[in-house]
């Protein structure tokens, strides 16, 4: 058995032809949908980038217990479990966050990995002149682009070539997983020049919107950012097609599972916002594209309406390779969903650490905000105290409980640091903007009848039912007591 997981970052499904978009040039995503099962109710769990990847490794939510950070020592990691059973795993990626402090433990779980440099603010090529401070990722991106302008040097294309080297060398071998993981179409929305032409773009100017409302963007970003995103998406589509060609040419469909997914979406002016993290978690962010081909059931050119999540990918792959799923895993094997749309869950939680806790049953979405102006209490549970770019500071660690917490089954009862997260010490606080969401308060939408989420509903019966579902799922996923207190849930602590 073989498996390929092609993962993109910040893929908004409303821009894909496979989900009905008629102006972006994405024919290979439509071709992909014809060769796989397309999921319409696939949801993230934890956002953004590394929290979603921790879910893919572990089959568990991250956001109730932890902000952005590395894999923990007690985590059951998918590629590590495969390797222990003599199933090879390889990752080809240009995702620059893997070589920041908050992502350093992920790639080392694979049997081998190829790290392609140069995306966004990857501290790659040096330039002393004009340097002021290390965290200026926009300056570093300008430096990196001096070396990636030609198509053959673009990190996306180099990542594709790396993945194809693995496939070419191992197409006749058995028992392997390839994770072909791209940073694109994550901002900045870069692509070789030929992908700009269908969208009337002459340069890469205005390709990096701020994480800010629409009215705070420059006129150029307001006008051009969506087309830049579409150009990056067309590049992703073109090289996706090359992988599909390879599967066709070598008939790998017979014994190779294919999963194509993303970590989360991205807002490009919808609801008046650009970016992610700081606004309510609208459908464009959490309802993600997902395509799966399972050679056992051979279902293709079909859609599935069952509610599935990122945490389901890890147990699905373990089961596909005939391995036991650890007790701590909370995701579900999707084999029967793929085969005949069997329902595997009543509801799904999703969100960012310290922001709304969100729940959906597939029709309604309820977003529960912190019920006090301080967003307290809030704690990180960890043995790997790192943020995105830096370790926890000594000042933060002084806020940790002196007695280690050791009652969580998901952590195999390993003693954990419990570190106060409700303060202004986060080096990457601008990425999470913990208290920004309070101004929106609780929100509830009927996404079946209002898919654009323009009209919040005030049906108390629906809200109480969704709140009850949220509480039930928080209990099942061992939510810390303070999350109930922060949200002021009316059912008392678990």
LOFI-600047 format. One line per field, with one value per residue (C-alpha): x, y, z; residue number from 1. Coordinates in nm, 4 decimals. Example, Ala and Ser with C-alpha at 12.3 -4.5 7.8 and 13.67 -1.06 7.14 Angstrom:
BEGIN
xx <- 1.2300, 1.3670
yy <- -0.4500, -0.1060
zz <- 0.7800, 0.7140
n <- 1, 2
***
This chain:
BEGIN
xx <- 0.0000, 0.1115, -0.0249, 0.0283, -0.0888, -0.0737, -0.1245, -0.1639, -0.1682, -0.4528, -0.6660, -1.0049, -1.2390, -1.4623, -1.1799, -1.1675, -1.3478, -1.4118, -1.6400, -1.8119, -1.5832, -1.6061, -1.3356, -1.0168, -0.8102, -0.8048, -0.8900, -0.6810, -0.8712, -1.1847, -1.0043, -0.9033, -1.2684, -1.3533, -1.0915, -1.1708, -1.4421, -1.4976, -1.6026, -1.8413, -1.8507, -1.4821, -1.3738, -1.0498, -1.0098, -0.7213, -0.5851, -0.3637, -0.0650, 0.1202, -0.1852, -0.3463, -0.0339, -0.0227, -0.3753, -0.2626, 0.0152, -0.1873, -0.5562, -0.6480, -0.7487, -0.4738, -0.6557, -0.8257, -0.4955, -0.2205, -0.1335, 0.1025, 0.3892, 0.5975, 0.4889, 0.4985, 0.7096, 0.3965, 0.2309, 0.1615, 0.2852, 0.1538, 0.4860, 0.6601, 0.3990, 0.4344, 0.8118, 0.7865, 0.5866, 0.8440, 0.6348, 0.8502, 0.7410, 0.8924, 0.8023, 0.8932, 0.7998, 0.8759, 0.6688, 0.8972, 0.7396, 0.8949, 1.2304, 1.1018, 1.1024, 0.7341, 0.7660, 1.1021, 0.9822, 0.7522, 0.9761, 1.2073, 0.9224, 0.9408, 1.1797, 1.3310, 1.2489, 1.3544, 1.3288, 1.3057, 1.4067, 1.2894, 0.9202, 0.7880, 1.0033, 1.2234, 1.5579, 1.7366, 1.9491, 2.1499, 2.1554, 2.3138, 2.2309, 1.9000, 1.8695, 1.6941, 1.5352, 1.4981, 1.1205, 1.0722, 0.9481, 0.8431, 1.2003, 1.3312, 1.0774, 1.2065, 1.5579, 1.4432, 1.2636, 1.5933, 1.6766, 1.3365, 1.2114, 1.2741, 1.0218, 1.2783, 1.3896, 1.0431, 1.0083, 0.6791, 0.8338, 1.1417, 0.9121, 0.7174, 1.0416, 1.1487, 0.8228, 0.8470, 1.2002, 1.0573, 0.7700, 0.9946, 1.2442, 0.9848, 0.6884, 0.7559, 0.8208, 0.5566, 0.4642, 0.5343, 0.3710, 0.4700, 0.3637, 0.4032, 0.3382, 0.3324, 0.3369, 0.1298, -0.1164, -0.0310, 0.0507, 0.2502, 0.0731, 0.3708, 0.3870, 0.5926, 0.4931, 0.2980, 0.0367, -0.0358, -0.1377, -0.4913, -0.5763, -0.4434, -0.1587, 0.1690, 0.3722, 0.3806, 0.2899, 0.0004, 0.0318, 0.0561, -0.2463, -0.2185, -0.4175, -0.6656, -1.0137, -1.0740, -1.0895, -0.7421, -0.5759, -0.4080, -0.6070, -0.3810, -0.4427, -0.8166, -0.8072, -0.5504, -0.5024, -0.7753, -0.6215, -0.2764, -0.4253, -0.5846, -0.2473, -0.0817, -0.3737, -0.3321, 0.0315, -0.0782, -0.3305, -0.0750, 0.1680, -0.1140, -0.1975, 0.1584, 0.1151, -0.2154, -0.0421, 0.2192, -0.0460, -0.2193, 0.0991, 0.2105, -0.1366, -0.0653, -0.4371, -0.4605, -0.2687, -0.2153, -0.4388, -0.4429, -0.5433, -0.5479, -0.6190, -0.5305, -0.4858, -0.7396, -0.8766, -0.8105, -1.0337, -0.9842, -1.2340, -1.5245, -1.7071, -1.4900, -1.1634, -0.8312, -0.6300, -0.7130, -0.6748, -0.8317, -1.1930, -1.4678, -1.3926, -1.6143, -1.6777, -1.4103, -1.1564, -1.2853, -1.4904, -1.1999, -1.1581, -1.0805, -1.0431, -0.9656, -0.9116, -0.9195, -0.8100, -1.0047, -1.3514, -1.2576, -1.5232, -1.4690, -1.6481, -1.8781, -1.9439, -1.9828, -2.1973, -2.0818, -1.9117, -1.5372, -1.2306, -0.8543, -0.8150, -0.9660, -0.6740, -0.4305, -0.6522, -0.7630, -0.4029, -0.3146, -0.6108, -0.5325, -0.1871, -0.3406, -0.2143, -0.3909, -0.5128, -0.3896, -0.6553, -0.5746, -0.6755, -1.0146, -1.0437, -1.2297, -1.1257, -1.2988, -1.3006, -1.6776, -1.7441, -1.5480, -1.7222, -2.0837, -2.1049, -2.1478, -2.1839, -1.9035, -1.9819, -2.2719, -2.0727, -1.7299, -1.5340, -1.2900, -1.1081, -0.7943, -0.6418, -0.7816, -1.0498, -1.4053, -1.4749, -1.6889, -1.9169, -2.1096, -2.3520, -2.3198, -2.6140, -2.5691, -2.2509, -2.2335, -1.9401, -1.8936, -1.6791, -1.5135, -1.7777, -1.5549, -1.3405, -1.0149, -1.0565, -0.9507, -0.8630, -0.6454, -0.3484, -0.1031, -0.0367, 0.3022, 0.6437, 0.7708, 0.7319, 0.7871, 0.5891, 0.6129, 0.9470, 1.0822, 1.0756, 0.8572, 1.0383, 1.1638, 0.8921, 0.6262, 0.7685, 0.7588, 0.3808, 0.3743, 0.2186, 0.4797, 0.2984, 0.2927, -0.0517, -0.0741, -0.4395, -0.4863, -0.5370, -0.4482, -0.0996, -0.0711, -0.0879, 0.2500, 0.3195, 0.2666, 0.3560, 0.0461, 0.1479, -0.0721, -0.1510, -0.3692, -0.1072, 0.0812, 0.4051, 0.3520, 0.6205, 0.3726, 0.0736, -0.0101, -0.0641, -0.3301, -0.4734, -0.6418, -0.8845, -0.9917, -1.2771, -1.4565, -1.6119, -1.8053, -1.9482, -2.1419, -2.2595, -2.4896, -2.5564, -2.7766, -2.5170, -2.7587, -2.9901, -2.7306, -2.3999, -2.2503, -2.3126, -2.4668, -2.7533, -2.6805, -2.9785, -3.1230, -3.3149, -3.2586, -3.3592, -3.0965, -2.8299, -2.8932, -2.8832, -2.5540, -2.4175, -2.5074, -2.3291, -2.0244, -2.0174, -2.0458, -1.7582, -1.5424, -1.5859, -1.4995, -1.1835, -1.0727, -1.1092, -0.9377, -1.1670, -1.0760, -1.2145, -1.5604, -1.5028, -1.3739, -1.6795, -1.9157, -2.0929, -2.4245, -2.3812, -2.1022, -1.7522, -1.6820
yy <- 0.0000, 0.3539, 0.6971, 1.0541, 1.3554, 1.6789, 1.9654, 2.3335, 2.6260, 2.8813, 2.7208, 2.8934, 2.6374, 2.9084, 2.9856, 2.6299, 2.5171, 2.1842, 2.3727, 2.5813, 2.8783, 2.9870, 3.2547, 3.1075, 2.8858, 2.5597, 2.2770, 2.0194, 2.0676, 1.9866, 1.6858, 1.5873, 1.5941, 1.3583, 1.1111, 1.1273, 1.1792, 1.5501, 1.6476, 1.9395, 1.9474, 1.9140, 2.1369, 2.2355, 2.1818, 2.3980, 2.6961, 2.8370, 2.6564, 2.4527, 2.3772, 2.2220, 2.0186, 1.8927, 1.7639, 1.5835, 1.4154, 1.3289, 1.3024, 1.5396, 1.9033, 2.1434, 2.4726, 2.3961, 2.3325, 2.5012, 2.7932, 2.7569, 2.5257, 2.2156, 1.8558, 1.7474, 1.4556, 1.2567, 1.3065, 1.0016, 1.1228, 0.9618, 0.9326, 0.8112, 0.5384, 0.4389, 0.4201, 0.1943, -0.0458, -0.0326, 0.1979, 0.4692, 0.8331, 1.1252, 1.4962, 1.7384, 2.0901, 2.4600, 2.5519, 2.8006, 2.7657, 2.4212, 2.5873, 2.8355, 2.7555, 2.6682, 2.4019, 2.2368, 1.8950, 1.8035, 1.7086, 1.4987, 1.2518, 1.1486, 0.8821, 1.1500, 1.5037, 1.7688, 2.1313, 2.3779, 2.7286, 3.0754, 3.1228, 3.4402, 3.5456, 3.2366, 3.3563, 3.2257, 3.4583, 3.7237, 4.0976, 4.3210, 4.6561, 4.7899, 4.5332, 4.6640, 4.3735, 4.0017, 3.9737, 4.1957, 3.9113, 4.1465, 4.2690, 3.9119, 3.8179, 4.0970, 3.9559, 3.5992, 3.7034, 3.8126, 3.4414, 3.2921, 3.5042, 3.2428, 2.9612, 2.6868, 2.8619, 2.9269, 2.7298, 2.5764, 2.4307, 2.3082, 2.1385, 1.9744, 1.8450, 1.7071, 1.5178, 1.3854, 1.2588, 1.0504, 0.9206, 0.8361, 0.6515, 0.4612, 0.4028, 0.0280, 0.0005, -0.0661, 0.0662, 0.4374, 0.7748, 1.0897, 1.4224, 1.6770, 1.9962, 2.3436, 2.6832, 2.8226, 2.9786, 3.1351, 3.5033, 3.6639, 3.5383, 3.4771, 3.2781, 3.2664, 3.5379, 3.3125, 3.2462, 3.6193, 3.6625, 3.5151, 3.7634, 4.0796, 4.1286, 4.2844, 4.2615, 4.1175, 4.4527, 4.4437, 4.0664, 4.0769, 4.2179, 4.3146, 4.1188, 4.4016, 4.5025, 4.5781, 4.9538, 4.9565, 4.8002, 5.0051, 5.0786, 4.8419, 4.5539, 4.6159, 4.5995, 4.3258, 4.0910, 3.8482, 3.8164, 3.7592, 3.4839, 3.3356, 3.3413, 3.1536, 2.9120, 2.8501, 2.7631, 2.5150, 2.3723, 2.3313, 2.1291, 1.9317, 1.8254, 1.6975, 1.4662, 1.3402, 1.2761, 1.0659, 0.8614, 0.8023, 0.7114, 0.4534, 0.3328, 0.4143, 0.4582, 0.0811, 0.0779, 0.4411, 0.6513, 1.0186, 1.2918, 1.6592, 1.9037, 2.2323, 2.3636, 2.6477, 2.9044, 3.2745, 3.5805, 3.7985, 4.0703, 3.8443, 3.9866, 4.2980, 4.1301, 4.0185, 3.7418, 3.5161, 3.4978, 3.8218, 3.8001, 3.5462, 3.2085, 3.2338, 2.9465, 3.0705, 2.9940, 2.6716, 2.4874, 2.3556, 2.1677, 1.7968, 1.5262, 1.1574, 0.8584, 0.5251, 0.2346, -0.0106, 0.1305, 0.3000, 0.5699, 0.8706, 1.1677, 1.1768, 1.4154, 1.3452, 1.5409, 1.3759, 1.6059, 1.5338, 1.7113, 1.7393, 1.5122, 1.2292, 1.2097, 1.0512, 0.7548, 0.7135, 0.6669, 0.4421, 0.2164, 0.2196, 0.0785, -0.1806, -0.0271, 0.0176, 0.3647, 0.4793, 0.5255, 0.8964, 0.9667, 1.1373, 1.1461, 0.8830, 0.6482, 0.7843, 0.4583, 0.4117, 0.7811, 0.7549, 0.4295, 0.5300, 0.8593, 0.6990, 0.9650, 0.9574, 1.2540, 1.4630, 1.7827, 1.9386, 2.1907, 2.4333, 2.7554, 2.9384, 2.9206, 3.2004, 3.3115, 3.1933, 2.8263, 2.7251, 2.4297, 2.3076, 2.0225, 2.0703, 2.3087, 2.5605, 2.7230, 2.8683, 3.0863, 3.1298, 3.4261, 3.4843, 3.6264, 3.8799, 4.1692, 4.0119, 3.6852, 3.5054, 3.2532, 3.1056, 2.8681, 2.6841, 2.3182, 2.2158, 2.0578, 2.2412, 2.6083, 2.7796, 3.0303, 3.0733, 3.2555, 3.2321, 3.0184, 3.1280, 3.4071, 3.3679, 3.6167, 3.3902, 3.0776, 3.2470, 3.2487, 2.8684, 2.6681, 2.5289, 2.1948, 2.0129, 1.9087, 1.5356, 1.4322, 1.4526, 1.1242, 1.2841, 1.3514, 0.9951, 1.1512, 1.3128, 1.6028, 1.9299, 2.2920, 2.5070, 2.8547, 3.1633, 3.2752, 3.5726, 3.8464, 4.0688, 3.8736, 3.6805, 3.7684, 3.6743, 3.8401, 4.0257, 3.6875, 3.5822, 3.9148, 3.7316, 3.9985, 4.1338, 3.8865, 4.0171, 4.3030, 4.0537, 3.8543, 3.5314, 3.4569, 3.1922, 3.1219, 2.8918, 2.8061, 2.5919, 2.8845, 3.1591, 3.0175, 3.3680, 3.4194, 3.7614, 3.7244, 3.6066, 3.4278, 3.4770, 3.1514, 3.0677, 2.7051, 2.6573, 2.8409, 2.6364, 2.3124, 2.4127, 2.5230, 2.1843, 2.0155, 2.2348, 2.1428, 1.7713, 1.7868, 1.9931, 1.7231, 1.4459, 1.6314, 1.6962, 2.0714, 2.2389, 2.3686, 2.7300, 2.7130, 2.6568, 2.9477, 3.1752, 3.0971, 3.1049, 2.7911, 2.7559, 2.3838, 2.4142, 2.2724, 1.9152
zz <- 0.0000, -0.0814, 0.0075, -0.1119, 0.0865, -0.1136, 0.1269, 0.0452, 0.2869, 0.2996, 0.0295, 0.0064, -0.1512, -0.2992, -0.5428, -0.6808, -0.9954, -0.8203, -0.5803, -0.8462, -0.9080, -1.2734, -1.3058, -1.1600, -1.3889, -1.1910, -1.4351, -1.2525, -0.9270, -1.1279, -1.2739, -0.9191, -0.8110, -1.0963, -0.9746, -0.6021, -0.3451, -0.2763, 0.0757, 0.1169, 0.4986, 0.5829, 0.8709, 1.0301, 1.4013, 1.5216, 1.3349, 1.1956, 1.0382, 1.3027, 1.5192, 1.2099, 1.1403, 1.4960, 1.4384, 1.1233, 1.3204, 1.6304, 1.5377, 1.8207, 1.8616, 1.9596, 2.0202, 2.3532, 2.5336, 2.3376, 2.1143, 1.8199, 1.9102, 1.8362, 1.8646, 2.2274, 2.3619, 2.4447, 2.1036, 1.8897, 1.5506, 1.2316, 1.0427, 1.3562, 1.4081, 1.0429, 1.0747, 1.3816, 1.1639, 0.8808, 0.6621, 0.5093, 0.5212, 0.3371, 0.3382, 0.0603, 0.1676, 0.1332, 0.4394, 0.6121, 0.9578, 0.9938, 1.0618, 1.3152, 1.6866, 1.6834, 1.4142, 1.4641, 1.5845, 1.2955, 1.0031, 1.2205, 1.2728, 0.9054, 0.7807, 0.5560, 0.4515, 0.2014, 0.3134, 0.0260, 0.1283, 0.0305, 0.1040, 0.2695, 0.5666, 0.5718, 0.7118, 0.4055, 0.1927, 0.3807, 0.3159, 0.5783, 0.4197, 0.5469, 0.8282, 1.1395, 1.3256, 1.2652, 1.2648, 0.9589, 0.7397, 0.4597, 0.4232, 0.4277, 0.1621, -0.0618, -0.0195, -0.0909, -0.4086, -0.5602, -0.5794, -0.6671, -0.9581, -1.2294, -1.2484, -1.1926, -0.8706, -0.7282, -0.4004, -0.5130, -0.8268, -0.6378, -0.3871, -0.6687, -0.8205, -0.4835, -0.4469, -0.8003, -0.7318, -0.4478, -0.6624, -0.9554, -0.7387, -0.5341, -0.7652, -0.7725, -0.3976, -0.1343, 0.2112, 0.1930, 0.2530, 0.0669, 0.2135, -0.0659, 0.1241, -0.0256, 0.1437, -0.1460, -0.1953, 0.1429, 0.1246, -0.0330, -0.3446, -0.5723, -0.8944, -1.2141, -1.4600, -1.6971, -1.4279, -1.3968, -1.7595, -1.7441, -1.4692, -1.6340, -1.3867, -1.4973, -1.1763, -0.8274, -0.6716, -0.4220, -0.3654, 0.0148, 0.1991, 0.5629, 0.8203, 0.8465, 0.7312, 0.3644, 0.4152, 0.5749, 0.2686, -0.0011, -0.3136, -0.5070, -0.2652, -0.2719, -0.6502, -0.7183, -0.4202, -0.5270, -0.8727, -0.7242, -0.5092, -0.8208, -1.0010, -0.7131, -0.7162, -1.0892, -1.0257, -0.7575, -1.0022, -1.2833, -1.0722, -0.9133, -1.2674, -1.3135, -1.0139, -1.1519, -1.4856, -1.3059, -1.1259, -1.4596, -1.6446, -1.3875, -1.2844, -0.9212, -0.8589, -0.8064, -0.4788, -0.3766, -0.1527, -0.2498, -0.0051, -0.1099, 0.1709, 0.3368, 0.6899, 0.6639, 0.4234, 0.3805, 0.3618, 0.0551, 0.1303, 0.2340, 0.5371, 0.4960, 0.6029, 0.4638, 0.6279, 0.9199, 1.3015, 1.4183, 1.2925, 1.3679, 1.2116, 0.9066, 0.6650, 0.4243, 0.6981, 0.8513, 0.5861, 0.3830, 0.0549, 0.0892, -0.1761, -0.1111, -0.3401, -0.1573, -0.3830, -0.1639, -0.2341, -0.5652, -0.5263, -0.7517, -0.9040, -0.6013, -0.3144, 0.0548, 0.2985, 0.6221, 0.8708, 0.8751, 1.0146, 0.9886, 1.2932, 1.0845, 0.8415, 1.0868, 1.1877, 0.8244, 0.7122, 1.0061, 0.9313, 0.5586, 0.6363, 0.8693, 1.1931, 1.5268, 1.6170, 1.9628, 2.2302, 2.2632, 1.9025, 1.8712, 1.4910, 1.2876, 1.0106, 0.6990, 0.5003, 0.5285, 0.4703, 0.1472, 0.0523, 0.1186, 0.3112, 0.6543, 0.9242, 1.1825, 1.4073, 1.5312, 1.5637, 1.5192, 1.7239, 1.5639, 1.6379, 1.7405, 2.0870, 2.3016, 2.0575, 1.9910, 2.0498, 1.7518, 1.6905, 1.3883, 1.3254, 0.9498, 0.9240, 1.2055, 1.3319, 1.6811, 1.7879, 2.1606, 2.2659, 2.6001, 2.8280, 3.0017, 2.8793, 3.0021, 2.8066, 3.1236, 3.2441, 2.9696, 2.9966, 2.7734, 2.8580, 2.7251, 2.7687, 2.4581, 2.5543, 2.2197, 2.0182, 1.6422, 1.6369, 1.9928, 2.3067, 2.5958, 2.7756, 3.1342, 3.2344, 3.0869, 3.2434, 3.5825, 3.5342, 3.5121, 3.7950, 4.0298, 4.0378, 3.7041, 3.5748, 3.4966, 3.4608, 3.0829, 2.9015, 2.5676, 2.7126, 2.8453, 3.1957, 3.1383, 3.3801, 3.1907, 3.2481, 3.2927, 3.1782, 3.2064, 2.8504, 2.9371, 2.9292, 2.6874, 2.6804, 2.3576, 2.1016, 1.8300, 1.9944, 1.6737, 1.5076, 1.7546, 1.8758, 2.1601, 2.2706, 1.9324, 1.9010, 2.2095, 2.0160, 1.8024, 2.0903, 2.0301, 1.6761, 1.5295, 1.1606, 0.9570, 0.6926, 0.4946, 0.4243, 0.4663, 0.3333, 0.3070, 0.6812, 0.6312, 0.8779, 1.2345, 1.3868, 1.7337, 1.7704, 2.1384, 2.0936, 1.8204, 2.0194, 2.3330, 2.1348, 1.9740, 2.3103, 2.4547, 2.1630, 2.2221, 2.5893, 2.5097, 2.2614, 2.4955, 2.7579, 2.5126, 2.4126, 2.7720, 2.7574, 3.0553, 3.3277, 3.2617, 2.9067, 3.0562, 3.2900, 3.0126, 2.7992, 3.0992, 2.9880, 3.1702, 3.2433, 3.5001, 3.4827, 3.3744
n <- 1, 2, 3, 4, 5, 6, 7, 8, 9, 10, 11, 12, 13, 14, 15, 16, 17, 18, 19, 20, 21, 22, 23, 24, 25, 26, 27, 28, 29, 30, 31, 32, 33, 34, 35, 36, 37, 38, 39, 40, 41, 42, 43, 44, 45, 46, 47, 48, 49, 50, 51, 52, 53, 54, 55, 56, 57, 58, 59, 60, 61, 62, 63, 64, 65, 66, 67, 68, 69, 70, 71, 72, 73, 74, 75, 76, 77, 78, 79, 80, 81, 82, 83, 84, 85, 86, 87, 88, 89, 90, 91, 92, 93, 94, 95, 96, 97, 98, 99, 100, 101, 102, 103, 104, 105, 106, 107, 108, 109, 110, 111, 112, 113, 114, 115, 116, 117, 118, 119, 120, 121, 122, 123, 124, 125, 126, 127, 128, 129, 130, 131, 132, 133, 134, 135, 136, 137, 138, 139, 140, 141, 142, 143, 144, 145, 146, 147, 148, 149, 150, 151, 152, 153, 154, 155, 156, 157, 158, 159, 160, 161, 162, 163, 164, 165, 166, 167, 168, 169, 170, 171, 172, 173, 174, 175, 176, 177, 178, 179, 180, 181, 182, 183, 184, 185, 186, 187, 188, 189, 190, 191, 192, 193, 194, 195, 196, 197, 198, 199, 200, 201, 202, 203, 204, 205, 206, 207, 208, 209, 210, 211, 212, 213, 214, 215, 216, 217, 218, 219, 220, 221, 222, 223, 224, 225, 226, 227, 228, 229, 230, 231, 232, 233, 234, 235, 236, 237, 238, 239, 240, 241, 242, 243, 244, 245, 246, 247, 248, 249, 250, 251, 252, 253, 254, 255, 256, 257, 258, 259, 260, 261, 262, 263, 264, 265, 266, 267, 268, 269, 270, 271, 272, 273, 274, 275, 276, 277, 278, 279, 280, 281, 282, 283, 284, 285, 286, 287, 288, 289, 290, 291, 292, 293, 294, 295, 296, 297, 298, 299, 300, 301, 302, 303, 304, 305, 306, 307, 308, 309, 310, 311, 312, 313, 314, 315, 316, 317, 318, 319, 320, 321, 322, 323, 324, 325, 326, 327, 328, 329, 330, 331, 332, 333, 334, 335, 336, 337, 338, 339, 340, 341, 342, 343, 344, 345, 346, 347, 348, 349, 350, 351, 352, 353, 354, 355, 356, 357, 358, 359, 360, 361, 362, 363, 364, 365, 366, 367, 368, 369, 370, 371, 372, 373, 374, 375, 376, 377, 378, 379, 380, 381, 382, 383, 384, 385, 386, 387, 388, 389, 390, 391, 392, 393, 394, 395, 396, 397, 398, 399, 400, 401, 402, 403, 404, 405, 406, 407, 408, 409, 410, 411, 412, 413, 414, 415, 416, 417, 418, 419, 420, 421, 422, 423, 424, 425, 426, 427, 428, 429, 430, 431, 432, 433, 434, 435, 436, 437, 438, 439, 440, 441, 442, 443, 444, 445, 446, 447, 448, 449, 450, 451, 452, 453, 454, 455, 456, 457, 458, 459, 460, 461, 462, 463, 464, 465, 466, 467, 468, 469, 470, 471, 472, 473, 474, 475, 476, 477, 478, 479, 480, 481, 482, 483, 484, 485, 486, 487, 488, 489, 490, 491, 492, 493, 494
***
